[in-house]
């Protein structure tokens, strides 16, 4: 495992949420201090198995899954561009948009890019909510081949 002085590539997993914003801010501060490059990865979850999404009782027009995937990709690119533009003076930035399960795609991107550290935010769910939805951050920590820094959103006194 590399020492902190040998960390030159930070992979930050992003989504369009306050949890992700905290991780991004922290990640870019760390990258600036370490002189590290940053890769941002956003994962679009695989849509449901049906080729159409609509509620016929509401008179909605069906949307084909390929159209939905295109909308998700466009949204991902806008999110990544917005973050990259905001932090472009702090580090060299690379962006990745992936389709699949968040854990798998974040881990595979870390391996492809040879990340020295993965940074993720966490929702801080507990109890039944955590049991039902699980934690992407927790699954990444369990399977990653490099250190993972989990940024909580709760302020602790």
MARDO-128931 format. One record per residue (C-alpha): residue number from 1; x, y, z. Coordinates in steps of 0.25 Angstrom, whole numbers, plus 5000, padded with zeros to 4 digits. Layout:
<seq->NUM X->X Y->Y Z->Z>;
...
***
This chain:
<seq->1 X->5000 Y->5000 Z->5000>;
<seq->2 X->5005 Y->5014 Z->4997>;
<seq->3 X->5008 Y->5024 Z->5007>;
<seq->4 X->5000 Y->5038 Z->5007>;
<seq->5 X->5012 Y->5044 Z->5000>;
<seq->6 X->5011 Y->5034 Z->4989>;
<seq->7 X->4996 Y->5037 Z->4986>;
<seq->8 X->4996 Y->5044 Z->4972>;
<seq->9 X->4982 Y->5039 Z->4967>;
<seq->10 X->4969 Y->5041 Z->4974>;
<seq->11 X->4956 Y->5035 Z->4969>;
<seq->12 X->4944 Y->5042 Z->4974>;
<seq->13 X->4931 Y->5036 Z->4972>;
<seq->14 X->4920 Y->5046 Z->4970>;
<seq->15 X->4905 Y->5047 Z->4969>;
<seq->16 X->4896 Y->5059 Z->4969>;
<seq->17 X->4894 Y->5061 Z->4984>;
<seq->18 X->4899 Y->5068 Z->4996>;
<seq->19 X->4906 Y->5055 Z->5001>;
<seq->20 X->4914 Y->5055 Z->4988>;
<seq->21 X->4917 Y->5070 Z->4989>;
<seq->22 X->4924 Y->5068 Z->5002>;
<seq->23 X->4932 Y->5057 Z->4997>;
<seq->24 X->4936 Y->5065 Z->4984>;
<seq->25 X->4940 Y->5077 Z->4993>;
<seq->26 X->4949 Y->5069 Z->5002>;
<seq->27 X->4955 Y->5061 Z->4990>;
<seq->28 X->4959 Y->5074 Z->4983>;
<seq->29 X->4965 Y->5080 Z->4996>;
<seq->30 X->4973 Y->5067 Z->4998>;
<seq->31 X->4977 Y->5067 Z->4983>;
<seq->32 X->4982 Y->5081 Z->4984>;
<seq->33 X->4990 Y->5078 Z->4996>;
<seq->34 X->4996 Y->5065 Z->4990>;
<seq->35 X->4998 Y->5070 Z->4976>;
<seq->36 X->4989 Y->5059 Z->4971>;
<seq->37 X->4981 Y->5057 Z->4959>;
<seq->38 X->4966 Y->5054 Z->4960>;
<seq->39 X->4957 Y->5045 Z->4953>;
<seq->40 X->4942 Y->5048 Z->4955>;
<seq->41 X->4933 Y->5036 Z->4952>;
<seq->42 X->4918 Y->5036 Z->4952>;
<seq->43 X->4910 Y->5023 Z->4950>;
<seq->44 X->4896 Y->5022 Z->4944>;
<seq->45 X->4889 Y->5010 Z->4950>;
<seq->46 X->4883 Y->5000 Z->4940>;
<seq->47 X->4869 Y->5003 Z->4937>;
<seq->48 X->4858 Y->4993 Z->4940>;
<seq->49 X->4857 Y->4981 Z->4931>;
<seq->50 X->4844 Y->4985 Z->4923>;
<seq->51 X->4847 Y->4993 Z->4910>;
<seq->52 X->4836 Y->5003 Z->4913>;
<seq->53 X->4834 Y->5012 Z->4925>;
<seq->54 X->4821 Y->5019 Z->4927>;
<seq->55 X->4808 Y->5019 Z->4935>;
<seq->56 X->4796 Y->5016 Z->4925>;
<seq->57 X->4786 Y->5020 Z->4936>;
<seq->58 X->4792 Y->5034 Z->4936>;
<seq->59 X->4792 Y->5035 Z->4921>;
<seq->60 X->4807 Y->5036 Z->4920>;
<seq->61 X->4814 Y->5033 Z->4907>;
<seq->62 X->4824 Y->5021 Z->4908>;
<seq->63 X->4839 Y->5024 Z->4909>;
<seq->64 X->4848 Y->5014 Z->4903>;
<seq->65 X->4859 Y->5009 Z->4911>;
<seq->66 X->4870 Y->5014 Z->4901>;
<seq->67 X->4864 Y->5028 Z->4902>;
<seq->68 X->4865 Y->5028 Z->4917>;
<seq->69 X->4879 Y->5023 Z->4916>;
<seq->70 X->4882 Y->5035 Z->4907>;
<seq->71 X->4875 Y->5045 Z->4917>;
<seq->72 X->4884 Y->5039 Z->4928>;
<seq->73 X->4897 Y->5040 Z->4920>;
<seq->74 X->4894 Y->5054 Z->4917>;
<seq->75 X->4891 Y->5057 Z->4931>;
<seq->76 X->4903 Y->5050 Z->4936>;
<seq->77 X->4912 Y->5058 Z->4926>;
<seq->78 X->4906 Y->5071 Z->4931>;
<seq->79 X->4908 Y->5068 Z->4945>;
<seq->80 X->4923 Y->5064 Z->4943>;
<seq->81 X->4925 Y->5076 Z->4934>;
<seq->82 X->4919 Y->5085 Z->4945>;
<seq->83 X->4928 Y->5079 Z->4956>;
<seq->84 X->4941 Y->5079 Z->4947>;
<seq->85 X->4938 Y->5094 Z->4943>;
<seq->86 X->4937 Y->5098 Z->4958>;
<seq->87 X->4950 Y->5091 Z->4962>;
<seq->88 X->4958 Y->5092 Z->4949>;
<seq->89 X->4969 Y->5101 Z->4956>;
<seq->90 X->4971 Y->5091 Z->4968>;
<seq->91 X->4976 Y->5078 Z->4960>;
<seq->92 X->4976 Y->5072 Z->4946>;
<seq->93 X->4963 Y->5065 Z->4944>;
<seq->94 X->4958 Y->5053 Z->4937>;
<seq->95 X->4943 Y->5049 Z->4936>;
<seq->96 X->4936 Y->5036 Z->4934>;
<seq->97 X->4922 Y->5032 Z->4932>;
<seq->98 X->4918 Y->5018 Z->4934>;
<seq->99 X->4906 Y->5010 Z->4933>;
<seq->100 X->4904 Y->4998 Z->4943>;
<seq->101 X->4904 Y->4996 Z->4958>;
<seq->102 X->4911 Y->5007 Z->4966>;
<seq->103 X->4920 Y->4998 Z->4974>;
<seq->104 X->4924 Y->4990 Z->4962>;
<seq->105 X->4927 Y->5002 Z->4953>;
<seq->106 X->4934 Y->5010 Z->4963>;
<seq->107 X->4943 Y->4999 Z->4966>;
<seq->108 X->4946 Y->4995 Z->4952>;
<seq->109 X->4949 Y->5010 Z->4949>;
<seq->110 X->4959 Y->5011 Z->4960>;
<seq->111 X->4966 Y->4999 Z->4954>;
<seq->112 X->4966 Y->5004 Z->4940>;
<seq->113 X->4971 Y->5018 Z->4944>;
<seq->114 X->4981 Y->5012 Z->4955>;
<seq->115 X->4975 Y->5020 Z->4966>;
<seq->116 X->4983 Y->5022 Z->4978>;
<seq->117 X->4971 Y->5025 Z->4987>;
<seq->118 X->4956 Y->5025 Z->4985>;
<seq->119 X->4947 Y->5036 Z->4991>;
<seq->120 X->4932 Y->5034 Z->4993>;
<seq->121 X->4922 Y->5041 Z->5001>;
<seq->122 X->4912 Y->5034 Z->5010>;
<seq->123 X->4897 Y->5036 Z->5013>;
<seq->124 X->4899 Y->5032 Z->5027>;
<seq->125 X->4887 Y->5023 Z->5027>;
<seq->126 X->4885 Y->5014 Z->5040>;
<seq->127 X->4876 Y->5004 Z->5045>;
<seq->128 X->4865 Y->4998 Z->5035>;
<seq->129 X->4868 Y->5008 Z->5024>;
<seq->130 X->4882 Y->5003 Z->5024>;
<seq->131 X->4878 Y->4989 Z->5025>;
<seq->132 X->4869 Y->4990 Z->5013>;
<seq->133 X->4877 Y->4999 Z->5004>;
<seq->134 X->4891 Y->4995 Z->5008>;
<seq->135 X->4903 Y->5004 Z->5007>;
<seq->136 X->4910 Y->5006 Z->4994>;
<seq->137 X->4922 Y->5012 Z->5002>;
<seq->138 X->4922 Y->5000 Z->5011>;
<seq->139 X->4922 Y->4991 Z->4999>;
<seq->140 X->4934 Y->4999 Z->4992>;
<seq->141 X->4942 Y->4998 Z->5005>;
<seq->142 X->4940 Y->4983 Z->5006>;
<seq->143 X->4945 Y->4981 Z->4991>;
<seq->144 X->4955 Y->4992 Z->4988>;
<seq->145 X->4969 Y->4989 Z->4985>;
<seq->146 X->4974 Y->5003 Z->4989>;
<seq->147 X->4970 Y->5011 Z->5002>;
<seq->148 X->4956 Y->5017 Z->5002>;
<seq->149 X->4953 Y->5030 Z->5009>;
<seq->150 X->4938 Y->5031 Z->5013>;
<seq->151 X->4933 Y->5045 Z->5015>;
<seq->152 X->4921 Y->5046 Z->5025>;
<seq->153 X->4911 Y->5057 Z->5023>;
<seq->154 X->4907 Y->5058 Z->5038>;
<seq->155 X->4914 Y->5068 Z->5046>;
<seq->156 X->4920 Y->5062 Z->5059>;
<seq->157 X->4922 Y->5071 Z->5071>;
***
